[in-house]
Amino acid sequence: MLEELVIKDYALIDKLSVHFKDGLNIITGETGAGKSIIVGALSFMLGGKAEIDIIRTGCEEASVSGIIAVGPDNKDVALWLQGKDIAPDDGHIIIRRNLKRSGRGAIYVQDVPVTRNELLELTSYLFDIHGQHEHQALLKKENHRRYLDRFAGIEDQVQAFTTIFLELSEKRKELETSLELEKQRNEKQEILAFAIEEINKANPKPGETAELEAEARKLAEYEKLSTMVMGAADVLVHSDLSVIPLLRKAKTALESASVIDTSLSGLSERFSDLYYELEDASDQLIDYKDSLRFDVNRLEAIEERLTVLFKLKKKYGDSEEAILSYRDQAENELENLAKIEENRALLKDAISKLEQEVSRRASELTAKRQAAATTLASRITQILSTLGMPKAQFVIQVQSKGLNGNAKIIGPYGADDIEFLISANLGEPVKELSKIASGGELSRVMLAIKTVLANTDTVETLVFDEIDTGIGGEVALSVGEHLAQVGKTKQIFCITHLASIAVRADNHLKVEKKIEGDRTVTTLRCLEQSERREEIARMLSGDSAASAALAHADELLSKFNKGRN
């Protein structure tokens, strides 16, 4: 529900802020006062197309914003906001839109920028504007199914159907992928089997390359390594001045001295530890020296093995671990390929069962839609006869989407193409709603639909412009009655020049054009009860002060008991 509308520098509007109520909001005013400007500004805020000539003369930017209360049952809006990560504030959202002289503009929902198409999607769940052939859900064929399904009470059933249909679509895609893979399976199996065999034959070990390269360096530098080790051994053991024999003498001398002077015991122990540690290291060095062997065959074997590992790394990974991981994955994939036939058989069986279920449920939806279509069309036709369209014939066409071979074509919402058709005059064939020439006729059709769907349609705010075009008398009274009826569950904005409709208002607003300084401005304000009386009198006779007109206005207001201002 629209609670507040703020318009700035739009057409003849300097700055305007208006609060609205629920129920039936009637907007009246003299011809040319700017009623269409108000609707235009609202349409602009809701995502309608706009040119820079809407910007007030002398200004650089036009802006319109609105505070909108979102009903807790409007799931479409909740999902849209959730998808954009936008949170309502205590059940309210703020929409802001501006347009600059440069042609650039900006749109925000709360403080989040959105595109015009995104805005149109959001506001289509909140508002219907009728009479200007723009922003009208009724003209969108895809919405006809939603109206019918809501009337039939099968929305949850349709949602469940869609879930199964999407599951079927996924299974079909899986089967298609499986069939495409079958064409490549043999070649893929050969490649995988060869890779597995090649890796298993080579049998790489984690870290093997590093170990082999270290051994290769040792063999390649054998002479240099041997010379260095022999030199170190000579220093420690083999020469007359070797360290270990000299250290042994020092150790023995200190042991004897410590017997005489016990203060040398600690130093003697340290020398003893050094001697035994160095002796142990010397033994290991001697063992290493004795183990040194140069084997030209071993060096060649290492180089050959490194070549094998290098080739494997180029094909399957940059390390032995990566090569082994590739083999494991290849084995899994090869196993899965071997199971394709088995999996495909299971997939075909699942698809067959889902197809039967989808077909059964689609037939159920068709039957319920056909039954509901007859009832809904009859009720709408009946209401239209009281809205100045006595010869109108409203038809809801529920047709099959057709056949694909011997199978019926089924979409995510069933097997039906649903469209609202109308013949506005006797003897004329039914045709698409978009072919209705009169905006007033289209508005009355929507009013009839909304009257029937008042308790099922989630759109909360309806705007009717031109609804009273070409009507009067009893028809006008009936239009007013229907507007009031829908206003019990919806917020209605109706621009009218008929007093018999205006007296039904829960909230009566008047558009006026004034001269302020040297500029013309359009204003919109809520009327007090006394002002309503004068405005109704003006609408009846053109003279708000005429006693007869005022008396008639009093009579109408008293009869319909609709003035709450």
C-alpha positions, 0 to 999 in steps of 0.5 A: 500500500502506498502511504506517502508520495513525494514529488519534486520538480516534476512537470508543473509540480514544484514540491508535493508531499501527500499521505494516503490511506487504505481503501478508496482514494478518489482524485478529482479536479478541474479539467487541465488541473493536472490529474494526469500529472499525478498519475504520470509521476506515480507511473514514473516512480514505479518504473514507467518510461520517461523523457527529460521534458517531465523535468520542471522548467528551470530545474535540473532534476525531477524526482519522485519517491514513495513509502510503501507498506508491503503486506505479509502475504505478498510472497512475490515481493518477499522473494524479490527483495530477498534475491536483491538482499534488500530488507524492508524496514518494519514492513515498509520499503522506500522507492526513489527515482530521479531523472536529470537534464543530461538524461541520466537517472537513478533508481533506489529501493531502500538504499540499493540501486536497481535497474528500471527493469528490476523496478518494473518487476518489483512494482508489478507485484505491488501496483496495477495502473489502468487506463494508460496502456502502460504498466498493466499486468492485465495486458500481459498474457503470462499473468492470465494464468496467475489470475485463473490459478488464484481464482481456482485456488491451485497455486500451491498445486501449480508450484508443486507441479513446477518442482516436479517438472524442473526435476524432470528437466534435470533428469533429461539433461543428465540423459542427454549428457550421458548420450553425448558421453557415450559417443566419446566413451570408448576413446576416453576409456582407452586414454584412461586405461593407457594412462593408468597402465603407464603410471602403474608400470613406472610405479613412481614413489613419492619423493623419488625424484629428489632421492635419485637426483641426490644419488646422481650428484654423488656418483657424478662427483665421486672423485672429488667427494672421495678426495675430500673424505680421505683428507678428513680421515687423515686429519682425524686418524691416519697421520702422525699428527692426527687429532684423535691420537693427540686428543687421547693423550690429552685425555689420559694426562688430564685423568691422571692430573685430576687424581692429584687435583680434584678441581680438574675433574670437570675439565677432564670429563669434558675432554673425555666427552670430546674424545669419545664424540670425535672418535664416534664421528671418526668411525662413521666417517671411516665407514662412509669412506669404505662404502664409497663406490663408483658404479657407472651402470648405476649412474646410467640407470638413475638417469634413465629412471629420471627420464621416465619420471620427467615424461610422466610429470609432463603428462600427468602432474608436476610431482610423483604425488600429482601423478599418483593422484591423476591415476586414482582419478582416472581409475574412478572415472574409468569405473564410472564410465563402465557403469554408464549403461547401468546408470542410463537404464536407471535414469531412463526409468526415473524419467519415464516415471516422472513423465507419467507423473507430470502428465497426470498432474498436468491433466489435473491442472487442466481440468481444474482450470477449465472448470474455474475458467467457466465460472470466472468468465461468467462472473466477470461478464456479469459484472461488466454488464453493470459497468456500462458494457451490457453486451460484453462477453468475457472468455477465458481460453484454456488451450493445449500447448499442442503436440510434439509427435504423439506427446502433449507439450508441457511447460513448467506450469502445465500443458495449458496456454491461458488467455483472457479474451473479450468481445466488447460489443454484440456481434464482434468476435472475441479478441485479445484484451490489448486490442480494446481501444478504450482505456476506460473499457480496459479499466472496467474489465480490470475492475470486474476482475479485481472485484472477483479476485479481491480475496486472492490477488496479492497486488495491493494497490490499484490505480484507475484512470479513465474508468468513467470515460463515456459512462454516467447514470446507473452505470456510474453508480455501479462503477462506484459500488464496485470500486468501494467493494474492492476498496474493502480489501485493496488500496484504490486510486481513482481519477474521476470527473463523476460525483456519483463515484467521488462520493464513495471515497474513503479519502478524497483528494483534489488536484488544483492548478495555482499561480505562485509568483510568475509560475504555474504549479500543480498541488494535491491535497486531502479535502476536509468534509466541508471541502468535499461537499463543495467539490461534489457540488462543483462536479455536479453543476460546475458551481461549488456554491450553488445551493441546489448543487450543495443540497444534491451533494449533501444527499449523495454524501448522506446516502452513501455515507462515505466521508471519513475526512 
